[in-house]
Amino acid sequence: MQGTPQSRSSSSNTVGVGRTDTVRCYCGIPAKYAASKRTRIGDKYYGCPLWPRGCGFFMWEDNVVVAVNDNRGSGSTQMEERVEKLIEEKTSMAEKLCKLKVKREKDAEEIAALRQENRMLHSDCAKHAKGENFFAVALIVSWLFFIFVITIIMNLA
């Protein structure tokens, strides 16, 4: 597309060759028209003039021509639809957040219960280990006593 779009009081979000509509970002203000300095160097684009705090609108100039054919509604209608969609997404996200908070609380309770069970099992293991040590010492002492008794019996015979 050659040339820059001219301003008009229209609220359309599109522009094409020979059209005088102003490309507007989702904030509803005329989009910034500039040339890319990073990707697609030299290619023209439209972007929100309030970037990085604005709405995040970005469109390459060659996509705007396609948008003229695809978007016949007014920019304000598109903006209202986008706002409605964003509100629905926000509500959905809030519901997901509530569910995640409840899940986190349940998980925290389960973790606390598992930690308590782990402490009890660790204590039981320590008790059993002491019992096993005592049993091993008793077994060794009994074998030594048995060998001592056998030695005495063999010496008497």
Residue frames as qw, qx, qy, qz and C-alpha x, y, z in Angstrom:
[[0.000, 0.893, 0.451, 0.000, 0.00, 0.00, 0.00],
 [0.437, 0.297, 0.000, 0.849, 1.43, 3.41, -0.92],
 [0.141, -0.549, -0.016, -0.824, 1.03, 6.58, 1.13],
 [0.066, -0.084, -0.773, 0.625, -0.34, 7.14, 4.58],
 [0.099, -0.637, -0.750, -0.149, -3.99, 7.14, 5.53],
 [0.031, -0.409, 0.026, -0.912, -5.71, 10.44, 6.07],
 [0.022, 0.192, 0.750, -0.633, -7.60, 11.25, 9.24],
 [0.384, -0.357, -0.454, -0.721, -11.35, 11.39, 9.34],
 [0.434, -0.324, 0.460, -0.703, -13.84, 11.28, 12.18],
 [0.841, -0.008, -0.430, -0.327, -14.79, 7.70, 11.27],
 [0.574, -0.540, 0.558, -0.259, -14.36, 5.06, 13.93],
 [0.938, 0.276, -0.188, -0.095, -13.46, 2.31, 11.46],
 [0.658, -0.578, 0.457, 0.157, -10.60, 0.02, 12.41],
 [0.753, 0.164, 0.503, 0.391, -9.47, -0.55, 8.83],
 [0.165, 0.788, -0.203, -0.557, -7.97, 1.29, 5.91],
 [0.778, 0.240, 0.506, 0.284, -7.31, 0.41, 2.29],
 [0.347, -0.023, 0.381, 0.857, -5.85, 1.90, -0.85],
 [0.080, -0.385, -0.437, -0.809, -7.83, 5.00, -1.74],
 [0.456, -0.687, -0.563, -0.061, -9.81, 4.94, 1.52],
 [0.068, 0.629, -0.241, 0.736, -9.68, 7.82, 3.94],
 [0.771, -0.581, -0.204, -0.162, -10.58, 5.88, 7.11],
 [0.033, -0.713, 0.606, -0.352, -8.18, 6.10, 10.01],
 [0.715, -0.055, -0.687, 0.120, -6.84, 2.89, 11.48],
 [0.427, -0.665, 0.259, -0.555, -7.71, 2.92, 15.15],
 [0.246, 0.204, -0.899, 0.299, -6.29, 0.78, 17.90],
 [0.428, -0.456, -0.780, -0.027, -8.49, -0.98, 20.47],
 [0.215, -0.370, -0.420, 0.800, -8.19, 2.11, 22.68],
 [0.263, 0.808, 0.524, -0.053, -10.24, 3.91, 20.02],
 [0.054, -0.860, 0.176, 0.477, -7.53, 6.41, 19.08],
 [0.685, 0.678, -0.245, -0.107, -5.74, 6.67, 15.71],
 [0.931, -0.191, 0.135, 0.280, -3.02, 4.05, 15.46],
 [0.212, -0.758, 0.434, 0.438, 0.63, 5.00, 15.04],
 [0.845, 0.530, 0.058, 0.031, 1.86, 4.45, 11.47],
 [0.238, -0.800, 0.520, 0.182, 5.56, 3.62, 11.24],
 [0.731, 0.461, -0.498, -0.068, 8.22, 1.53, 9.51],
 [0.930, -0.364, -0.005, 0.060, 9.67, -1.55, 11.17],
 [0.101, 0.831, -0.536, 0.111, 13.27, -1.33, 12.35],
 [0.482, -0.390, 0.771, -0.147, 13.56, -4.91, 13.65],
 [0.509, 0.179, 0.832, 0.129, 11.56, -7.63, 11.88],
 [0.431, 0.670, 0.542, 0.268, 10.52, -7.08, 8.27],
 [0.324, -0.466, 0.011, 0.823, 12.78, -4.01, 8.18],
 [0.023, 0.100, -0.364, -0.926, 11.20, -1.12, 6.31],
 [0.198, -0.453, -0.800, -0.341, 7.70, -2.64, 6.20],
 [0.248, -0.349, 0.103, -0.898, 4.97, -0.33, 7.45],
 [0.341, -0.349, -0.860, 0.146, 2.72, -1.16, 10.38],
 [0.366, -0.630, -0.085, -0.679, 0.02, 0.29, 12.59],
 [0.523, -0.153, -0.726, 0.419, 0.31, 0.07, 16.35],
 [0.376, -0.833, -0.405, 0.039, -1.19, 1.47, 19.52],
 [0.273, 0.732, -0.197, 0.593, 0.41, 4.88, 20.15],
 [0.528, -0.713, 0.257, -0.383, 0.25, 4.23, 23.90],
 [0.937, 0.045, -0.305, 0.163, 2.50, 1.17, 23.65],
 [0.339, 0.024, -0.940, 0.006, 3.65, -0.52, 25.91],
 [0.168, 0.133, 0.680, -0.701, 0.83, 0.53, 28.27],
 [0.520, 0.180, -0.159, -0.820, -1.93, 0.66, 25.68],
 [0.866, 0.096, 0.209, -0.444, -4.13, -2.04, 24.22],
 [0.558, -0.280, 0.737, 0.258, -1.37, -3.89, 22.35],
 [0.703, 0.644, 0.238, -0.186, -2.91, -3.30, 18.90],
 [0.215, -0.533, 0.622, 0.531, -0.49, -4.17, 16.07],
 [0.762, 0.479, 0.431, -0.063, -1.15, -4.80, 12.40],
 [0.423, -0.166, 0.509, 0.731, 1.14, -4.89, 9.37],
 [0.293, 0.443, -0.121, -0.838, 0.07, -2.52, 6.61],
 [0.315, 0.128, -0.788, -0.513, -0.49, -5.36, 4.12],
 [0.112, -0.309, -0.925, 0.188, -2.88, -7.02, 6.60],
 [0.177, 0.433, 0.335, -0.818, -4.90, -3.82, 6.92],
 [0.361, 0.232, -0.495, -0.755, -5.88, -4.00, 3.24],
 [0.335, -0.146, -0.921, -0.134, -7.25, -7.50, 3.85],
 [0.056, -0.355, -0.712, 0.603, -9.04, -6.25, 6.94],
 [0.290, 0.231, -0.077, -0.926, -10.95, -3.69, 4.85],
 [0.518, 0.012, -0.665, -0.538, -12.63, -6.50, 2.98],
 [0.432, -0.184, -0.867, 0.167, -13.23, -8.62, 6.10],
 [0.183, -0.444, -0.592, 0.648, -14.47, -5.96, 8.53],
 [0.019, 0.541, 0.469, 0.697, -17.43, -3.97, 7.31],
 [0.422, -0.772, -0.471, 0.068, -18.66, -2.97, 10.82],
 [0.005, 0.912, -0.153, 0.381, -17.68, 0.18, 12.63],
 [0.412, 0.370, -0.649, 0.522, -14.66, 0.32, 14.91],
 [0.381, -0.342, 0.447, -0.734, -16.85, 1.06, 17.90],
 [0.918, -0.057, -0.067, -0.387, -18.85, -2.12, 17.27],
 [0.781, 0.278, -0.503, 0.243, -15.63, -4.08, 16.97],
 [0.101, 0.424, -0.580, 0.688, -14.37, -2.45, 20.13],
 [0.662, -0.277, 0.245, -0.652, -17.60, -3.27, 21.97],
 [0.954, 0.067, -0.255, -0.142, -17.33, -6.88, 20.82],
 [0.579, 0.362, -0.567, 0.460, -13.72, -7.01, 21.96],
 [0.215, -0.413, 0.480, -0.743, -14.61, -5.45, 25.33],
 [0.848, -0.168, 0.056, -0.499, -17.44, -7.97, 25.75],
 [0.890, 0.193, -0.400, 0.104, -15.08, -10.81, 24.88],
 [0.321, 0.424, -0.575, 0.622, -12.48, -9.49, 27.32],
 [0.508, -0.371, 0.342, -0.698, -15.10, -9.23, 30.08],
 [0.956, -0.038, -0.127, -0.262, -16.11, -12.84, 29.43],
 [0.725, 0.318, -0.496, 0.357, -12.45, -13.89, 29.53],
 [0.028, -0.472, 0.510, -0.719, -11.95, -11.95, 32.77],
 [0.755, -0.275, 0.181, -0.567, -14.98, -13.65, 34.34],
 [0.953, 0.121, -0.277, -0.023, -13.74, -17.04, 33.18],
 [0.496, 0.422, -0.537, 0.536, -10.26, -16.30, 34.55],
 [0.331, -0.456, 0.421, -0.711, -11.73, -15.17, 37.88],
 [0.916, -0.156, 0.021, -0.368, -13.68, -18.42, 38.14],
 [0.852, 0.259, -0.390, 0.234, -10.56, -20.43, 37.31],
 [0.172, 0.520, -0.516, 0.659, -8.61, -18.45, 39.91],
 [0.631, -0.391, 0.293, -0.603, -11.23, -19.21, 42.59],
 [0.984, 0.013, -0.126, -0.126, -11.12, -22.91, 41.71],
 [0.664, 0.408, -0.454, 0.430, -7.33, -22.88, 41.83],
 [0.153, -0.540, 0.473, -0.679, -7.36, -21.17, 45.25],
 [0.847, -0.261, 0.172, -0.429, -9.73, -23.84, 46.61],
 [0.940, 0.208, -0.249, 0.109, -7.55, -26.56, 45.09],
 [0.362, 0.550, -0.503, 0.559, -4.43, -24.97, 46.60],
 [0.469, -0.484, 0.415, -0.612, -6.06, -24.94, 50.06],
 [0.969, -0.076, 0.046, -0.231, -7.07, -28.60, 49.70],
 [0.789, 0.399, -0.356, 0.302, -3.57, -29.47, 48.50],
 [0.037, 0.604, -0.509, 0.612, -2.04, -27.60, 51.47],
 [0.733, -0.360, 0.324, -0.478, -4.24, -29.58, 53.87],
 [0.986, 0.139, -0.090, -0.024, -3.30, -32.85, 52.15],
 [0.537, 0.550, -0.455, 0.449, 0.39, -31.93, 52.28],
 [0.297, -0.564, 0.491, -0.594, 0.11, -31.16, 56.02],
 [0.907, -0.176, 0.203, -0.323, -1.57, -34.55, 56.60],
 [0.899, 0.336, -0.225, 0.166, 1.09, -36.35, 54.56],
 [0.237, 0.633, -0.515, 0.528, 3.85, -34.60, 56.48],
 [0.594, -0.450, 0.432, -0.508, 2.28, -35.70, 59.77],
 [0.989, 0.048, 0.060, -0.130, 2.01, -39.28, 58.48],
 [0.677, 0.542, -0.378, 0.325, 5.63, -39.10, 57.32],
 [0.122, -0.629, 0.545, -0.541, 6.75, -37.98, 60.81],
 [0.817, -0.269, 0.338, -0.382, 4.85, -40.88, 62.40],
 [0.957, 0.271, -0.093, 0.046, 6.34, -43.41, 59.95],
 [0.404, 0.650, -0.476, 0.433, 9.82, -42.00, 60.54],
 [0.425, -0.534, 0.517, -0.516, 9.30, -42.38, 64.29],
 [0.951, -0.047, 0.196, -0.234, 8.08, -45.96, 63.84],
 [0.807, 0.479, -0.279, 0.203, 11.09, -46.76, 61.64],
 [0.088, 0.661, -0.559, 0.494, 13.45, -45.38, 64.28],
 [0.691, -0.368, 0.446, -0.434, 11.78, -47.55, 66.95],
 [0.980, 0.179, 0.048, -0.074, 12.02, -50.65, 64.76],
 [0.568, 0.632, -0.424, 0.314, 15.65, -49.89, 63.96],
 [0.251, -0.593, 0.597, -0.478, 16.43, -49.79, 67.72],
 [0.876, -0.126, 0.340, -0.318, 14.60, -53.10, 68.14],
 [0.887, 0.427, -0.161, 0.070, 16.55, -54.63, 65.27],
 [0.256, 0.679, -0.558, 0.403, 19.84, -53.46, 66.78],
 [0.545, -0.434, 0.558, -0.451, 18.87, -54.95, 70.14],
 [0.961, 0.115, 0.162, -0.193, 17.90, -58.23, 68.44],
 [0.707, 0.579, -0.355, 0.197, 21.21, -58.36, 66.53],
 [0.031, -0.617, 0.637, -0.461, 23.21, -57.81, 69.74],
 [0.752, -0.237, 0.456, -0.413, 21.13, -60.46, 71.56],
 [0.945, 0.313, -0.056, -0.081, 21.70, -62.92, 68.71],
 [0.484, 0.630, -0.514, 0.322, 25.46, -62.34, 68.76],
 [0.314, -0.512, 0.623, -0.501, 25.58, -62.72, 72.56],
 [0.895, -0.059, 0.292, -0.332, 23.56, -65.96, 72.39],
 [0.860, 0.440, -0.244, 0.083, 25.90, -67.38, 69.75],
 [0.204, 0.629, -0.609, 0.438, 28.94, -66.44, 71.85],
 [0.593, -0.359, 0.531, -0.488, 27.30, -68.08, 74.88],
 [0.963, 0.172, 0.057, -0.201, 26.52, -71.18, 72.80],
 [0.666, 0.552, -0.436, 0.251, 30.14, -71.38, 71.57],
 [0.130, -0.584, 0.615, -0.514, 31.36, -70.88, 75.16],
 [0.798, -0.192, 0.397, -0.410, 29.12, -73.69, 76.44],
 [0.934, 0.335, -0.120, -0.029, 30.17, -76.02, 73.60],
 [0.396, 0.638, -0.552, 0.362, 33.85, -75.25, 74.32],
 [0.398, -0.473, 0.607, -0.499, 33.41, -76.04, 78.04],
 [0.924, 0.014, 0.239, -0.298, 31.56, -79.32, 77.27],
 [0.819, 0.489, -0.280, 0.109, 34.29, -80.35, 74.81],
 [0.149, 0.631, -0.618, 0.443, 37.01, -79.54, 77.37],
 [0.614, -0.343, 0.532, -0.471, 35.26, -81.66, 80.03],
 [0.955, 0.159, 0.101, -0.230, 34.90, -84.63, 77.81]]
